[in-house]
Amino acid sequence: MKRGKKIVSILMCMLLSICMMPAKQEFVKAAYSSATDVSITVTYRGDSANYGKVQYSLDGTAFTDLTTATVSVANGQNLYLKLVPNEGYQADLAGIHYQDAIVGDVALSTDSTGVAGGLTGQNGYKVTDNVTAVTISDIEFRQDNGGNNGPQGSNHALIRLTGPAGDWAVNPMVRDDYDTVSENGATGSYARYAYTVSVSVNDSQRTRAMNQYHKNSDLTEYEEQTVAYNPNGDGSTVAINLFTNWGNRIEEIHINGVEYPVPINFDNRNEWLNAFTDQGINLVIPNVSVSTTTDGNGNEVYEVEVKVRPITEEECFIGNFLWTNDSEHFDPEITGVYNDQYIGHSRLELLSVTFDDGRETKTMSIDQLIDENGHETYPFVHFQLDRENIGTGAKMSEMVIPEGSWVTMKIEPEYGYQVKSFELGSQSIQIGETSVFSFKIGKGNFHIGAHVEKQSDDTKVETEAVKEAGIQLAEGTLDAGSARLYVEDADVSDEKAAEFDEYAEENGYAISAILDINMSQVFFKGTGNSDDVWANPMEELETPAQIGLELEGYHGETISLLHNIHDGDEYEEIPLTYDEELDMYIGEVSGFSNFAIAEKEITNSHPAPKTGDHAPIVPALLLFAFGLGLETYAVLRKMNQA
């Protein structure tokens, strides 16, 4: 490209960038004076997102479900927000906070400014003009049983979680060192409140976690919920199921004033581990007499008192972790929010688990641990693969397993992606066969830190005969990982060099260098070093690939590659086309081995370059040139050299 054309291209790109910049916002006292993206952060308690939602409006009348992290407000518009519970539910203001830069942090339960009334009213709360960030935290929607008989079913039970004052329920025993995730210790979500238990009767649905302890106010909040269940046998007894967080320990149980023994011995590791399910602990209290006490709506009343405390670091002996490759619900390219349990653009496969069952150390494949219906067949390792979250439809996988166990997983990235890093805090990681990682389980709660990111096909050049190189594959050539083109001086015998010279002379060429050009499908090992890869050599391609070579000392002469097919007895001539703007020779290849750079009708001698220093590597630039056009490539290359 001529110098003048390069300058024009650069100026056009600069002008385009300036035109795309957002206009500078001028702060005024009226409505928004220019289009503004308002960041809205929403968090829920427990699974309350299944029982309601947040909506927004730009005119105060037409409301839309909030599904993105930002809302664009145009010049002159206003932003309204409101909490919308599902039918049969209501927003519980206790614990919900609204915050922005103008009104500050507002606790809805004690609000006198109108924020709470607006958020729960039909017309919504009007956000103060020019606010750019809003947070609504700890939203909870509760079942509204006032005046209703509860869900339809043969029997109905009102579960009322209760207890005396003091340290009966989750209480001030929640210590400061449980507020944040610990690298080595048991962890839990106790910074603002702590859940006690969910309850079900026989085959009923489980209630939401009831009885929260609010650490900031040192208050315990009880609640009640109605469930529908089918009776047992003669209908004289029911089974009460108690479900609590995996980091809790249940010490006493009373139902309708009667004390029942805790079904497991928490000092017995095997019993404790065997009670794990669905990210928590499930205990069954059988043969509880059907309550003869009813409420005003005819529901049987069960007053449940459960003494619970968080486990200590010394008591914790399991690791509990989550992972997902559900792109619809967790891909930041779709949701706009990064989630550290998301391993995207990959095929995930749990291969095996090595663990101590209390008697011996076992290594079992997943096929040995689950039956044809996906149910666990061994009691001391709990996991669920692709468990669907009721309400959101999100698919998660989870495992609860003794500390010190080893988990082996295959993480094969899609084509154009690589595992750039793999971290689990201070836990050990071992690298096995291609895309196979094994990691040691520590105590506590954690997510798999495998970061899968975009990766273009790239090149490694180690010869002075070639300054730069690039490759572009035909669509569908690879379905995983990325391609890497290797270009280096070939180590050939005198006999092979003579064969090359003889073939070149017969076809009117003179050879300046013999190169080893090969391509591999590569998978990064997640160490942070792009040279640390598993490489799968590709000797043949079903569909030819384009390669580009910037040759030292050649700028437009007639050049071809003389290919020694499979380094055997056959040769082929591959004509190269010179691209003046790229200063590269481009051709198609379908196989890789040794190639000679050969010039037709030599008028000036070109001695063979010496080998030695590494040539510069230009990942993705040639691909850009092929895909985006020469003008764009010229600008990128000029910027890269600046």
N, C-alpha and C positions, 0 to 999 in steps of 0.2 A: 504494500500500500504506500502511495506517495505520502510525504510528510504532511502536506496540506490536508489530504483526506483524513489522516489520523487525527489531526487537530480538530477538524469539523466533527468527527465521530465522538471525540471526547467531550467537546462542548455540547453536543446534542444530548449525551448521557447526563452531563451535569445539569442541563436545563430541565431534562425530564425528572431528575431527582428533586430539583427545587420545586417543580410544579406539583410533585406528589407529597411534599411536606405539608403537615397540617398547619392551618393558619394559627398564629399566635393568639391565645385567648386573652381578652381584656376583661378584667373583673369589673362587674357592674352590679348594681343592687337589684335590678329587675330580673326577668327570666334569663335563661341561657342566651348569651349573645352570639354564640357560634356552636357548630356541631361539636359535641363533647361526648367521649366514651366514658360512661360512669361505671367504675368497677364495683361490683356487688358480690360480697362474700357471704355465704349462707352456710351455717352448720346446724346439725340436728342432734338431739339426744337419742342414743340407741338407734332403733329402727323407725323413728317417727317420720322419716321421709316417706314411708309406706302409707301414712295415714293423713297426709296433707301436703300442701305445697305453698310456694311463694309466687305471687303474680305481680305484674307491673302494667302500668298504663302511661301513655303520654298525653292523655286528655282527661283522665279521671272518670271515664265511662267505659271504654272498651279495654278489658284487662286480658293479658296474655300470660301463659305459664312462663316462669323464668327458667330457661334451660341453658343459658350462657353466662359466662363470668362478667360480661360487660353489656351495657345497654347504651345505644347511641341516641342522644337527645339532641334534636335539631334546634336551630336558632329560634327562640320564642316559645319553645315547648316546655312543659313541666313534667316531672317524673313522680309517679304515684306508686306506692308499694302496699301490698296487703297480704296477710296470712289467710290461707283458704283451707280449712280442715275438710276431710272427706265426710260424707254423710254419716251421722252417728258419732262424730268426734268433735272436739272443741280444742282451741288453743289453750294450753296451760301457761299462764303468764309467769308463774314462779320460775325464775332462773333464766328467762329469755332476756337478752340485752340487745338494744339498738345503738349503733354508734356511727357518727360522722363528725367531720371537722368543726361543724357549727354547733350542734346541740350537745356534743360530747358523748359520754357513755351513759345510756338511759336504761335503768332496770324497769321493765314493763310492769312488774308487780307493784311497784311503788310510784309509778310515773304520775305526775300531775301536770305535764306540759301538753298533753294531747297526742303524744306519739303512740301510746298503747291503744287509745281509742281509735285512732286513724288506722293503725295496722290491722285491727280486728273488725273495723267497720266496713260497710258496703262500698264506700267511695274511696277507701284506702288512705294512706298517709302521704301528704305532699312533701317530698324531699325539698329541703331548702335550696333555693336557686344557687347554681354554680358549685354545688358539692360534687366532687369528682370520685369519691370513694365512700361506700356504705357497707357496714357489717351488721348482720342479724345473726346472733349466735345462740346456741343451746335451745333451738326451737323444739317444743314437744307438743304433740297432739294426743289427747286422751279420749278414751271412749266416754261418750256422754250418756249415762244411764238414767238421767232424771226423767221419771214418768214412763220409762220403757221397761218391758219385761226381758230385755236382752235378746240375743239371737234366737232364731227358731230352732227347736230341737226337742227331743223327748224329755230331757231334764235340764234345769238351769241352776247354776251355782254362782253365788256372789262371793268372790275371793276378796277378803279384806285383810291386807297385811297390817299387822299391828305389833305392839310390844311396849314394855315399860320404858320409862326414861332411863337415861344412863347409857352404859355401853352394851346394850342388848343387841341393837342392829349395827349396821355399818356406821361407825361412830368416830369420836376423836382418836381412836387407835390408828386411823389413817394418817401415816406420818409423812413428814416433808420429803423423805427420800423416796417416796412412791409417786411424787408429783411429776417426775421426769423420767425418760427412758434411761435405764442404767445399762452399761455395756455388759456387766457381768451378773446383775441381780434380777430378781423378779420385777416386773413392771406392770403398770395398770393405768387406766384413765381416771386418776383420782384428783386431778388438779382443781376441779370445781365441784364435782359431786361424785358419788360412787353408787353404783347399782347394787341392790341386794339380790333378789331372786325373781324369777318368773315362775308361774305356777300353772299347772294344768290338772284336770280331773279326768281320770280314765283316758279316753281317747280325744279329749277336747283339744282345741288349739291352745297353745301356750300364751299366757298373758304377756304383755310387755313387762320389762323389768320394773318392779315396783319397790318403793321405799328407797328414796335417794337421801344420802347424807350430804348436805351442803357444807363444805369445809369452811368457806368464807364466813358463813353466819353461824356455824356450829349447830345447825338445826337438822333434825331428821324429819323427812316429809313422807307420810304414808298415803296410800291410795287404795282404791278398790276397783275391781273390774268383774264383769259378768262373762261366764263361758257356758257353752252348751255341751252336754256330754251324754253318752249312752250308759245305762246302768250295767253293773256286773251281776251275773247269776240271779239271785233272788232280790237284788236291789237293796240289800241291807248295808253294804259297805262300798266304798270307793277307794281307788288308789290315787294318792296325791303325789304328783311329780314336781320336784323342786329343781330348778335349773339356775346355776350361778356362774359368775365369771371364773375362768380357769385359775385366776390368781387369788380366789377366795377360799376360805376354809369354814365349813359349817360345823358349829360346835353343839348347838342345842336346837330342838324342834318341838314346838307346841302347836297342836291343832285343836281349836275349840276347847282350850284349857287342859287338854290331855297331853302329857309329854310322851314323845315317841323316840326310840333310839335312832341315832344317826346310822344309816344303813351301811356305811363303810368305815373302816379304821383308817383315818388319814395318816397314821404313822406307818401304815403298810403301803409301801410304794406301789406294789402291784395292784392292790385294791383301788388305790387312788387313780392310777393311770387307766385302769380298766373302766373307770366311771366317766372318762373324758368323752365328749361328743359335741360336735358343732361348736367348736371354740370355747367350750365350757365344761361344766361338770353336771351330770344329771343324776339325781337321787330319787328313788321311788319309795314312798311310804305306803305299804299295802294295808288293806283291811282297816281303813278308817271308817268309823260308823257314819252313815248318812246323817247329815245334820237335820235335827227336828226344828231348828230355828229358821224362820224365813223373814225376808224383808217385806215391805209394803207391796211389792210387786210379785210376791210368791216365789222368789228365788231362795234356794237353800243358802244359808250363810255359813261360810267357813272362815273363821278367824285364824290366821296363820302367823305364828311368831317364830322367827328364825334368827338364831344368834350366829352372826357371820363376822369374820375378821379377815383382813388381807394376810396372805402368807408372808413369812419373812424370807429373806434371801437364803438363809440356811435351810428352810423347809422346801424351797423351790428346787425341783430336780428334773424339770422337763423344759423342752423348748417348744414353742408354739409359733408357727409361721404361716404366712399367706403368700400366694402368688396368683397372678392371672394374666392371660393374654387376650382378654375380652376387649378388642379394640373399640367396639361400639360404645362401651361405657367408660373406658379408661384411657384411650389414646389421646394424649394432649393435643395432637393435631386436629382432633374432633371436639374434645371437651374444653380445650383451652386451659386445662389445669393438669399439672404434673402429679402423678401418683406413684410413690416409690415401690409399690407392690406390682406395678405393671411391667411385664416383659413383653414388649410389643414386636410385631413383625417377625415372629419366630414360630417354629413348630416345637412345642414343649413335650417332653416325654420323661416321666418319672421311671427310672430303670430299676433301682434296688435300694434297700435300706439295710444297714448293719447296726444291730442294737443288742443290748443286754436285757434279757427277759427275766433277770433275777436268778437264773440258774446257769446260763451259758450265753456266749455271744453268738448271734445268728446273723447270717447274711441271706436275705430273701428277696427274690424278684417280686415285682408288683403282681405278676401272674400268680405267684404263690400266696400273696397276701389278700387277694380279692377273688370272689367267685364270679361266675358268668353274669350275675346281676349287679356287680359292682359293690357287693357287700364285703366287709372285712371278715377274714377267716382266722385272724390271729389277734388275741385280745390286747397286746401290749404296744401296738402301734395304731394310732387312730389317724385316718386321713379321709378326705373326701375330694374327689376329682371332678371339676366342672360342676360344683354345687350351685344350683340356681337360686339366687336371692328372690324370695317371694316379694312381689311388688315392683322391684326395679328390673328384674329379669337378668341382672348381672351374673356372670358365671365366675366363680372363684374356686380355687383349690387351696386346701389347708392340710396341715399335718401337726399332730401332737405326739411327741416322741421323747424318750429319756435323753437327758443331756449326755454328751459324749458319743451319741450315735452318729453314723455317717450316712448321708443321703447322696445318691448318684442320680444326676439328671442330665438329659441331653437337651441342649438349647441350639437348634439349627436356625439361623436367621434366614429370612427371605432374601432373594437376589436383590442386591443394592443396599443391604444392611449388614452390620457386623456387631458382635458383642465387644464394645469398646472397653468396658471395665466390668469386673465382677468382684464385689466386695460384700463382706458380712461382718463389718466392724472388726473385732479382733479374732474372729473365728478363722480356722484353717481352711484353705481351699487347695484341692489337688486337681491337676489337669491330666485327663486320661486320653482316650482315643478322640478322633475328630468330633468337636463340639460337645464333648462329655466332660462335665464338671462334678467333682465330689466335694462336699463341704461338711464340716463337723458342726454338730448342733450344740449350742451353748444354752444355758438356762435363761428363761425369759421369753419375751415376745419380740419377734423381728420379722422383717421382710427380706426377700432375696434381692440383693442389690446388683442385678445384672442389667446393665444399661446397653440397650440395642439402639444403634444410631445409623443414619444413612452413611453409605460408603460407596464412592464411585470406583470403577475399575481403574487401576493404577499401573505404573511401570517402575522397574528397577533397571537402570542403565549402568554398566560397569565396563565401558570401553571408550577409548578416545576417538574411535571412528564415528561414533554417534553422539551428538550433543543432547538431543531430547528424543523421546518416543511417546507414542500413544496408541491406544487400541479402542475400537468400538465393535462390540459384538452384535450379531443379528438378534432380533427379538426371539426369546425363547431358548437361547443357547444354554443359559444357566437358570436354575430355579432356586438357588440358595447361595449365600455368601457373595463374593465378588471375584473378578478376574484380575490377575496380575501378570503382566508381560515382563519377562526377563530378557535383557539384551546384554551379552558379554562376549568377549573374545573366545573363539572356539579353540579348543586344544585338540588339534588333528595331527595325525602322523604325516610323515613326509610322503608316503604313498597316497594318502587321501588328498593332501594338498596338490599332488601331481594330477590326480583325477579331476579336481576342480579346474586346474589350469587347462587341461586337455579339453574339457567340455566347453570352457569359455572360449578357447581359441577356435574350436570348431564352429562356434556361433558368433564369432566376430566381437568378442568382449575381452577386456583386460580387467583382472581382479585387483582390487585395492585392499580388501580385508575379508577375512572369513569369520563369521559371527555365529554364536550359539544363540538362537532366538527361540524361546520356549514360553508357554503360557500355562498357568495353573489356576484352578479354582481354589481360593484361599478362604480360611475361616480364622478370624482373630481369636487368640487365646484369652482375651479379656485382661491382659496384664498392663494395658496402657501403652505398650510398645507395638507399633504397627508391623515391625519386622518379626514379631513373635507369633507365628501363624502355623496352622495345619495347612499343608499344600497338597493338592490333588492334581498331578500333572495331566494336561490335556494334549495328547499327541495328535488327535484328529478332531475336526469339527464337521458336523453334518452340513452346516451352512457357513460359508466363508465369513471371516471377520476382516475388517479394515484395520490396517496398521499404518502408522505414520512414523517416518524417520527423518530427523534433521541431521544431515550428514556433514561431517567435518570436511570442508574444502570443496563442496559441491553445491552449486546454486543454479541449476537449470540444465545441466548436461543430461544426456540420455543415459539413464541408469536403470538397471534391472537387478532383481535378486535371483541368483542361481541357487535353487533349492536342492539339496541332496536328500531325497525322500527317505525318511526313517534312517538316515545315515547309512543307507545300503548302496546298491549299484546303480539305482535310477536317479536321474536329475530332471528338473523342470525349470523353465524360465518364467519368472513372474515380472511382467513389465510394471514399472513404477511411473506415476504421473507426478510431475513437479507442480506444487502449489506455491506461486510466487509470494502471496501474502502471508502464508504460514511459514514459508521457507522450509517446507517439508516435502518429502517424497512419500506418496500414498499408494498403497496397493492392497490386493486381496490375497489372503492366505487361508488355507483349509487344513494345513498340517504344520507341525513345528519340529525342527531339528537344527541342522547346520545350514547356514545360508552364506553365500558370497555376495559382496557388493561389487557389481561389475559395470564398467562404463563402455558404451558402444562408440566406435569410431574415435578412439583416443587421439587427441591432438597435443595434449600436454601430459607429461608423466605425473602421476600422483603416487608418491611413495606410500607404502602401507603405514598407517598411523601406529604409533607405539601404544601399548596398553598400560593401564596403571590407575590413575585417579578415577573416582566415581564421577559420572556425569550427573548434572542436575536432574532432579526428578520433578515432573510436572503433572501430578495427578489431576485428572478431570479436564485439563485445558483442551486437549485434543477432542475429547467428547463434546465439550462446549462448542468447539469450532465446527464439528460435523453437524450438531443438532441445532445450533442457534444462528449459524451464518458467519461469514468471514468478518463482517464489520464488527459484530459484537466481540468475536474472539480477539481481533486486533486491539480493541480497547482494553479487554481484560489482560491481554498479554503485556501491553504497555504499562498498565497499572501494576502488574505483578513484578515488572522490572524496576519500578520506581523505588 
